[in-house]
């Protein structure tokens, strides 16, 4: 009895009781918040990432909430790695009910386990190239390609691999892609990042149409400015942060937990008639 109580500790309403979730990019930030939030509501979780130490921290956090969890080292841009992750979920937990594609990078050299180093480099780059026209015209093809490989192609590969499992097992699953406000507002992100997230949004709508007849729902979340390692550079430059937040009616950055709450809604039955939509936890950015 005591063990049962321990396992159910923190599970708010059991909204995802008995479900299996796969979260790419689940080692930290929005991905980790989704893992923890889903576990609180009863889901077992497979975490896929390239940050092994942080990934194991996420596993420990999920298990502390009384749910089963597994970690897989996986490159989001690798077809083989995506297939392996999804098969691992089937082998360990019997299937996949929920996919969240939170793996993403803002620039080619971005690593979410080194936010301070990335922030310093980004700040130096901003000082040396203040002209947005120059930043655009001198954007390296290699940087463009790497960001699209992870953010857009990585999302495609994860959605393909997870939906194949759902179709094979006849699971009426929920797929949640992580886009961005930059998908619709180019000034909210760098060129490659903005275009990659716009692609994620169109991919979401396309997948929703083709997978809908099988009962698989596909929706996106377009977060605004969220307190994660990716926005460390913004928070490290007070003038830039002030300018950005001037366009946010709520006047603050959001939290990863607030984005995870939106993901929870899309993952569960409360959103059973939602597909092909994008929710914006953005503090009112789009009302500007």
The 8 nearest C-alpha neighbors of each residue, nearest first, counted from 0:
[[1, 3, 2, 4, 5, 6, 7, 8],
 [0, 2, 4, 3, 5, 6, 7, 8],
 [3, 1, 5, 0, 4, 6, 7, 65],
 [4, 2, 0, 6, 5, 1, 7, 8],
 [3, 5, 1, 7, 2, 6, 8, 0],
 [6, 4, 2, 8, 3, 7, 1, 65],
 [65, 5, 7, 3, 4, 8, 2, 64],
 [8, 6, 4, 5, 10, 65, 9, 3],
 [7, 9, 5, 6, 10, 64, 4, 65],
 [8, 10, 39, 11, 64, 7, 40, 65],
 [11, 9, 39, 40, 7, 8, 13, 12],
 [10, 12, 40, 9, 13, 39, 14, 8],
 [13, 11, 14, 40, 10, 39, 41, 15],
 [12, 14, 40, 16, 41, 15, 10, 11],
 [15, 13, 40, 12, 16, 267, 41, 268],
 [16, 14, 41, 40, 42, 18, 13, 17],
 [15, 17, 41, 13, 18, 42, 14, 40],
 [16, 18, 42, 15, 41, 19, 43, 13],
 [19, 17, 42, 15, 16, 96, 43, 20],
 [18, 20, 43, 95, 96, 42, 44, 97],
 [21, 19, 97, 44, 98, 96, 95, 43],
 [20, 22, 45, 98, 44, 46, 97, 99],
 [23, 21, 99, 46, 25, 98, 100, 47],
 [24, 22, 47, 100, 102, 25, 101, 48],
 [102, 25, 23, 101, 48, 30, 26, 47],
 [24, 26, 30, 31, 46, 23, 22, 27],
 [27, 25, 54, 53, 31, 24, 57, 48],
 [28, 26, 31, 25, 30, 29, 53, 24],
 [27, 29, 227, 30, 31, 255, 32, 228],
 [28, 30, 255, 32, 31, 33, 27, 259],
 [31, 29, 25, 101, 33, 24, 32, 28],
 [30, 32, 27, 25, 34, 33, 26, 28],
 [31, 33, 29, 35, 34, 30, 256, 259],
 [34, 32, 259, 36, 30, 31, 35, 37],
 [35, 33, 31, 37, 32, 36, 38, 30],
 [34, 36, 38, 32, 33, 37, 61, 39],
 [35, 37, 33, 39, 38, 34, 32, 259],
 [38, 36, 40, 34, 39, 42, 35, 33],
 [39, 37, 42, 41, 35, 40, 36, 61],
 [40, 38, 10, 36, 9, 37, 41, 11],
 [39, 41, 13, 10, 15, 14, 37, 38],
 [40, 42, 16, 15, 38, 13, 39, 10],
 [43, 41, 38, 18, 15, 37, 19, 16],
 [44, 42, 19, 67, 66, 68, 20, 38],
 [43, 45, 68, 20, 21, 19, 42, 46],
 [44, 46, 21, 69, 68, 70, 20, 22],
 [45, 47, 70, 22, 25, 21, 23, 69],
 [48, 46, 23, 71, 73, 72, 24, 70],
 [49, 47, 24, 73, 72, 50, 23, 26],
 [48, 50, 72, 73, 51, 74, 47, 24],
 [51, 49, 48, 53, 52, 54, 26, 112],
 [50, 52, 54, 53, 49, 55, 72, 48],
 [53, 51, 55, 54, 50, 56, 26, 57],
 [52, 54, 56, 26, 55, 51, 50, 57],
 [55, 53, 26, 51, 57, 56, 52, 50],
 [54, 56, 58, 52, 57, 53, 51, 59],
 [55, 57, 53, 59, 54, 58, 60, 52],
 [58, 56, 60, 54, 55, 59, 26, 31],
 [59, 57, 55, 61, 56, 60, 68, 62],
 [58, 60, 56, 62, 57, 61, 63, 55],
 [59, 61, 57, 63, 58, 62, 56, 64],
 [62, 60, 58, 64, 63, 59, 35, 38],
 [63, 61, 66, 65, 59, 64, 60, 67],
 [62, 64, 60, 65, 61, 59, 66, 6],
 [65, 63, 62, 61, 66, 8, 9, 39],
 [6, 64, 66, 62, 63, 7, 5, 8],
 [67, 65, 62, 43, 64, 61, 38, 68],
 [66, 68, 43, 62, 44, 65, 69, 61],
 [67, 69, 44, 58, 45, 43, 62, 61],
 [70, 68, 45, 46, 58, 44, 71, 67],
 [69, 71, 46, 45, 47, 54, 55, 58],
 [72, 70, 47, 73, 46, 84, 48, 69],
 [73, 71, 49, 48, 47, 51, 70, 74],
 [72, 74, 48, 80, 49, 47, 71, 75],
 [73, 75, 77, 76, 49, 80, 48, 72],
 [76, 74, 153, 77, 149, 73, 102, 81],
 [75, 77, 153, 149, 74, 148, 152, 78],
 [76, 78, 80, 79, 74, 75, 81, 153],
 [79, 77, 81, 80, 156, 82, 76, 75],
 [80, 78, 82, 77, 81, 83, 84, 73],
 [81, 79, 83, 77, 73, 82, 78, 84],
 [80, 82, 84, 78, 83, 79, 157, 77],
 [81, 83, 79, 85, 80, 84, 160, 86],
 [84, 82, 80, 86, 81, 85, 87, 79],
 [83, 85, 87, 81, 86, 82, 80, 71],
 [86, 84, 88, 87, 82, 83, 161, 81],
 [85, 87, 89, 83, 88, 84, 90, 82],
 [86, 88, 90, 84, 85, 89, 83, 91],
 [89, 87, 85, 86, 91, 92, 90, 94],
 [88, 90, 94, 93, 86, 87, 92, 91],
 [91, 89, 87, 88, 93, 92, 86, 94],
 [92, 90, 88, 89, 87, 93, 94, 69],
 [91, 93, 89, 88, 94, 90, 19, 43],
 [94, 92, 89, 90, 91, 88, 95, 19],
 [95, 93, 89, 88, 92, 19, 96, 164],
 [94, 96, 19, 97, 20, 165, 88, 89],
 [97, 95, 172, 19, 18, 20, 173, 170],
 [98, 96, 20, 173, 174, 172, 95, 21],
 [97, 99, 174, 21, 20, 22, 175, 100],
 [98, 100, 22, 175, 176, 101, 174, 21],
 [101, 99, 176, 23, 102, 177, 154, 22],
 [100, 102, 24, 30, 23, 177, 99, 103],
 [24, 103, 101, 23, 100, 75, 150, 104],
 [102, 104, 150, 149, 101, 105, 24, 146],
 [103, 105, 106, 109, 146, 150, 149, 107],
 [104, 106, 192, 109, 103, 146, 107, 229],
 [107, 105, 109, 108, 104, 146, 142, 192],
 [106, 108, 142, 109, 145, 146, 104, 105],
 [109, 107, 106, 110, 117, 142, 104, 105],
 [110, 108, 106, 107, 104, 117, 105, 111],
 [111, 109, 112, 113, 108, 114, 104, 117],
 [110, 112, 113, 114, 228, 109, 229, 27],
 [111, 113, 110, 114, 50, 228, 53, 27],
 [114, 112, 111, 110, 116, 115, 117, 109],
 [115, 113, 117, 228, 116, 111, 118, 112],
 [114, 116, 118, 117, 113, 119, 231, 232],
 [117, 115, 119, 118, 114, 113, 120, 121],
 [116, 118, 114, 120, 115, 119, 121, 109],
 [119, 117, 232, 115, 121, 116, 120, 114],
 [120, 118, 122, 116, 117, 121, 115, 123],
 [119, 121, 123, 117, 122, 118, 124, 116],
 [122, 120, 124, 118, 123, 119, 117, 125],
 [121, 123, 125, 119, 124, 120, 118, 126],
 [124, 122, 120, 126, 121, 125, 119, 127],
 [123, 125, 121, 127, 122, 126, 128, 120],
 [126, 124, 122, 128, 123, 129, 127, 121],
 [127, 125, 123, 124, 128, 129, 122, 121],
 [126, 128, 124, 125, 129, 123, 122, 130],
 [129, 127, 125, 130, 126, 124, 134, 133],
 [128, 130, 125, 126, 127, 131, 134, 133],
 [129, 131, 133, 132, 128, 134, 125, 135],
 [132, 130, 134, 133, 135, 129, 128, 136],
 [133, 131, 135, 130, 134, 136, 137, 129],
 [132, 134, 136, 135, 130, 131, 137, 128],
 [133, 135, 131, 137, 132, 136, 138, 130],
 [136, 134, 132, 138, 133, 137, 131, 190],
 [135, 137, 133, 138, 134, 132, 131, 139],
 [138, 136, 134, 135, 133, 139, 132, 140],
 [139, 137, 135, 136, 134, 140, 142, 143],
 [140, 138, 142, 141, 137, 143, 136, 144],
 [139, 141, 143, 142, 144, 138, 145, 137],
 [140, 142, 144, 139, 143, 145, 107, 138],
 [143, 141, 107, 145, 139, 144, 140, 146],
 [142, 144, 140, 191, 141, 146, 145, 147],
 [145, 143, 141, 147, 142, 146, 148, 140],
 [146, 144, 148, 142, 147, 143, 107, 141],
 [145, 147, 148, 149, 143, 144, 107, 150],
 [146, 148, 151, 150, 144, 195, 145, 149],
 [149, 147, 152, 145, 146, 76, 144, 150],
 [150, 148, 153, 76, 146, 147, 75, 152],
 [149, 151, 103, 147, 153, 195, 148, 146],
 [150, 152, 147, 154, 195, 153, 199, 149],
 [153, 151, 148, 155, 154, 149, 150, 156],
 [154, 152, 76, 75, 149, 156, 151, 155],
 [153, 155, 151, 157, 152, 156, 100, 158],
 [154, 156, 152, 158, 153, 157, 159, 151],
 [157, 155, 159, 153, 154, 158, 78, 160],
 [156, 158, 160, 154, 159, 155, 81, 161],
 [159, 157, 155, 161, 156, 160, 162, 154],
 [158, 160, 156, 162, 157, 161, 155, 163],
 [159, 161, 157, 163, 158, 82, 162, 156],
 [162, 160, 164, 158, 163, 159, 157, 85],
 [161, 163, 165, 159, 164, 160, 158, 166],
 [164, 162, 166, 160, 161, 165, 167, 159],
 [163, 165, 167, 161, 162, 166, 168, 160],
 [166, 164, 170, 162, 168, 163, 167, 169],
 [165, 167, 169, 163, 164, 168, 162, 170],
 [168, 166, 164, 165, 169, 163, 170, 162],
 [169, 167, 165, 170, 166, 164, 94, 163],
 [168, 170, 166, 167, 165, 171, 213, 164],
 [171, 169, 165, 172, 168, 166, 96, 95],
 [172, 170, 214, 215, 169, 213, 165, 173],
 [171, 173, 96, 215, 170, 97, 216, 165],
 [172, 174, 216, 97, 266, 215, 217, 96],
 [173, 175, 217, 98, 97, 216, 99, 218],
 [176, 174, 99, 218, 219, 217, 98, 100],
 [177, 175, 219, 100, 99, 178, 220, 218],
 [176, 178, 220, 101, 219, 100, 221, 175],
 [177, 179, 221, 196, 220, 199, 176, 219],
 [180, 221, 178, 222, 181, 182, 196, 223],
 [179, 181, 221, 182, 223, 183, 222, 184],
 [180, 182, 184, 187, 193, 179, 183, 185],
 [183, 181, 197, 196, 180, 179, 193, 184],
 [182, 184, 181, 180, 185, 197, 193, 179],
 [183, 185, 181, 186, 187, 182, 180, 193],
 [186, 184, 187, 181, 193, 188, 183, 182],
 [185, 187, 184, 188, 181, 189, 193, 190],
 [188, 186, 181, 185, 184, 180, 189, 193],
 [189, 187, 193, 181, 186, 185, 192, 190],
 [188, 190, 192, 191, 193, 187, 186, 185],
 [191, 189, 193, 192, 194, 188, 135, 185],
 [190, 192, 143, 194, 193, 189, 195, 146],
 [193, 191, 195, 189, 190, 194, 105, 188],
 [194, 192, 181, 190, 196, 188, 182, 195],
 [193, 195, 197, 191, 196, 192, 190, 198],
 [196, 194, 198, 192, 147, 151, 197, 193],
 [195, 197, 182, 199, 178, 198, 193, 194],
 [198, 196, 182, 194, 200, 199, 195, 193],
 [197, 199, 195, 201, 196, 200, 202, 194],
 [198, 200, 196, 202, 197, 201, 151, 178],
 [199, 201, 203, 197, 198, 202, 178, 196],
 [202, 200, 198, 204, 203, 199, 205, 197],
 [203, 201, 199, 205, 200, 204, 198, 206],
 [204, 202, 200, 206, 201, 205, 199, 207],
 [203, 205, 275, 207, 201, 202, 206, 208],
 [204, 206, 202, 208, 207, 203, 201, 209],
 [207, 205, 203, 209, 208, 204, 210, 202],
 [208, 206, 217, 275, 204, 210, 205, 211],
 [209, 207, 205, 206, 211, 210, 204, 275],
 [208, 210, 206, 207, 211, 205, 212, 213],
 [211, 209, 207, 215, 213, 212, 208, 206],
 [210, 212, 214, 215, 213, 208, 207, 209],
 [213, 211, 214, 210, 209, 215, 208, 207],
 [214, 212, 211, 215, 210, 171, 166, 169],
 [215, 213, 171, 211, 212, 216, 210, 172],
 [216, 214, 172, 171, 211, 210, 213, 173],
 [215, 217, 173, 274, 211, 207, 174, 214],
 [218, 216, 174, 207, 274, 275, 175, 173],
 [219, 217, 275, 276, 175, 274, 277, 203],
 [220, 218, 277, 176, 175, 177, 276, 178],
 [219, 221, 278, 177, 277, 178, 279, 222],
 [179, 220, 222, 178, 279, 180, 278, 277],
 [223, 221, 179, 280, 279, 281, 180, 220],
 [222, 224, 281, 180, 225, 280, 179, 221],
 [223, 225, 252, 253, 281, 222, 226, 230],
 [226, 224, 253, 252, 254, 227, 223, 255],
 [227, 225, 254, 253, 252, 230, 255, 224],
 [228, 226, 229, 28, 230, 225, 231, 255],
 [227, 229, 231, 114, 230, 111, 28, 226],
 [230, 228, 227, 231, 111, 114, 105, 232],
 [229, 231, 233, 232, 228, 227, 226, 234],
 [232, 230, 228, 234, 233, 229, 235, 118],
 [231, 233, 118, 235, 230, 234, 236, 121],
 [234, 232, 230, 235, 240, 236, 231, 239],
 [233, 235, 231, 236, 232, 240, 237, 230],
 [234, 236, 232, 233, 231, 237, 118, 240],
 [235, 237, 233, 239, 234, 238, 240, 232],
 [238, 236, 240, 239, 241, 235, 234, 233],
 [239, 237, 241, 240, 236, 242, 233, 243],
 [240, 238, 242, 241, 236, 237, 233, 243],
 [241, 239, 237, 243, 233, 242, 238, 234],
 [240, 242, 238, 244, 239, 243, 237, 245],
 [243, 241, 239, 245, 240, 244, 238, 246],
 [242, 244, 240, 245, 241, 246, 239, 247],
 [245, 243, 247, 246, 241, 250, 242, 240],
 [244, 246, 242, 243, 247, 241, 250, 248],
 [247, 245, 244, 243, 284, 248, 287, 242],
 [248, 246, 284, 244, 250, 249, 245, 282],
 [249, 247, 250, 283, 282, 246, 284, 245],
 [250, 248, 282, 247, 251, 283, 252, 244],
 [251, 249, 247, 248, 244, 245, 252, 282],
 [252, 250, 249, 244, 253, 247, 282, 248],
 [251, 253, 225, 224, 226, 254, 250, 244],
 [252, 254, 225, 226, 224, 251, 257, 255],
 [255, 253, 256, 257, 226, 225, 252, 258],
 [254, 256, 29, 258, 257, 32, 28, 259],
 [255, 257, 259, 254, 258, 32, 260, 29],
 [258, 256, 260, 254, 259, 255, 253, 261],
 [257, 259, 255, 261, 260, 256, 280, 262],
 [260, 258, 33, 262, 256, 261, 257, 32],
 [259, 261, 263, 257, 262, 258, 256, 264],
 [262, 260, 264, 258, 259, 263, 265, 257],
 [263, 261, 259, 265, 260, 264, 266, 258],
 [264, 262, 260, 266, 261, 265, 259, 267],
 [263, 265, 261, 262, 266, 267, 270, 269],
 [264, 266, 262, 270, 263, 267, 261, 175],
 [267, 265, 263, 264, 173, 262, 97, 268],
 [268, 266, 269, 264, 265, 270, 263, 15],
 [267, 269, 271, 270, 266, 264, 265, 14],
 [268, 270, 267, 271, 264, 265, 272, 266],
 [269, 271, 268, 273, 265, 272, 264, 267],
 [270, 272, 268, 273, 269, 267, 265, 216],
 [273, 271, 270, 274, 269, 216, 268, 265],
 [274, 272, 270, 271, 276, 275, 216, 218],
 [273, 275, 216, 217, 218, 276, 207, 272],
 [274, 276, 204, 207, 218, 217, 203, 273],
 [277, 275, 218, 274, 219, 273, 278, 204],
 [278, 276, 219, 220, 218, 221, 279, 275],
 [279, 277, 220, 221, 219, 280, 276, 261],
 [278, 280, 221, 281, 222, 220, 277, 223],
 [281, 279, 222, 282, 223, 258, 278, 221],
 [280, 282, 223, 279, 283, 222, 284, 224],
 [283, 281, 249, 247, 284, 280, 248, 253],
 [282, 284, 286, 248, 281, 285, 247, 249],
 [285, 283, 247, 286, 281, 287, 282, 246],
 [286, 284, 287, 283, 281, 180, 247, 279],
 [287, 285, 283, 284, 248, 247, 246, 282],
 [286, 285, 284, 246, 283, 247, 248, 245]]
